[in-house]
């Protein structure tokens, strides 16, 4: 079976059936690097930080593993320092960063953790009372 891909298309293969379908893709996210942009939409923080680690030649350390899965997006000039990007992510209130030399330490924001605890604790009590 032959499939024709046009600009803006990508092939998708299902693992079980091995079927091939065609999906549309926003190529601006794929080609952003050519324009000197760091561009992500709803990507896990780990994926973004892996790119930052390679581009800025820094080590990234996670103080809390759960932050790796937080979703972020950005459209950022990658030819400037990383500080404004880290500040942008911090402004969400979900993560904090500490830069020590060539190491970026990623931390869960205490403010965010407090909010989560305040939401989860009553839910957990409600579930426990129903059991």
VENRA-V878560 format. One record per helix or strand. SS is the DSSP state (hx for helix, st for strand). FROM is the first residue (numbers start at 1). TO is the last residue. If there is no record, write none. Layout:
<<SS FROM TO> <SS FROM TO>>
This chain:
<<st 9 13> <st 20 24> <hx 27 35> <st 37 44> <hx 45 56> <st 59 62> <hx 65 69> <st 71 77> <hx 83 90> <st 95 100> <st 103 108> <hx 110 130>>
